[in-house]
Amino acid sequence: MNFKDPKVKQVQEVYQSLWAINKTTAKFTKTNAESFGLTLQQLSILNTLFAFPESTQQELVERLISSKSTISVGVDKLVNMGLVERKFSDEDRREVKLKLTIKGEEVSKNSSKNSISYKAMLSALENMDDEDIQSLLRIQKELLNNLIESGY
């Protein structure tokens, strides 16, 4: 790899930018999760189930881009904490759907309401044009798809 190549320099700049944003928002979210006695992964599972009720563990794996074992351990702990429950699908009894309990819904709502990362992101996005935000989302989605399709 030629580090003097302008394209390689761009790769480094994009990677550094994404890493810094991820690190900053993860720090905010981790603090928020800990205030509810949860890990970052557990809070992500809760909030995903709030947004996509009755997801399967496989759907969580895909949405959170996580391993099956990581999601399985997180779900087990959330079930033991009384925040998530498992229920068999009406269509396919072999399929288990995950559902937030009332307590799980409250924690998810409160975590979003009091979220430092949401407040910080809202503040940051308020300084941007809606058109720029839509472009950012489109470009990030395209970048993610290209990364996945690259096969590495």
Phi, psi and omega in degrees: 000129181268107184285355175268350179293128180303326179294321178293320177298319177298318179302315180298318180294316179296313181300315180296320180296311180296320180297316181295318179295314180299314181298317182294312181290325178296322178297315178299313183293323179297317177299318178297313181299315181297331179293343177253008180073027182240162171273167177302317180297316180297317179294323177298319178297312180303311184292328176291319178293329176294317182284328182231077184302149177058041173282158172268168177298323179297321178295323176295318178305314182290317182290323183265000181046061184227167179281158179300318183293321179297315179294318181300313179296316179298316180295315179304316180294321179292324176296314179296333179276355180078022182260337182226148174229153177260141174217144180287141179294142176290328183281321185220106185296345178280342183268131180253125177263147178253137184222140175287142170281174177301318178297320178296319177297318180297315180297316180298313179299314181293325180294323178286319181297321184259010187291121176295319183294320177295316180296318179295317180294318177302315179298316180294318182287334178298337180271006182240149175291146179302322179299319178294322179295316179297321177295318178301313180297317180297315181294318179296319179297316180296318178298314179299314178299318179296321178296316180296317182288342182295339174082005179279000000 
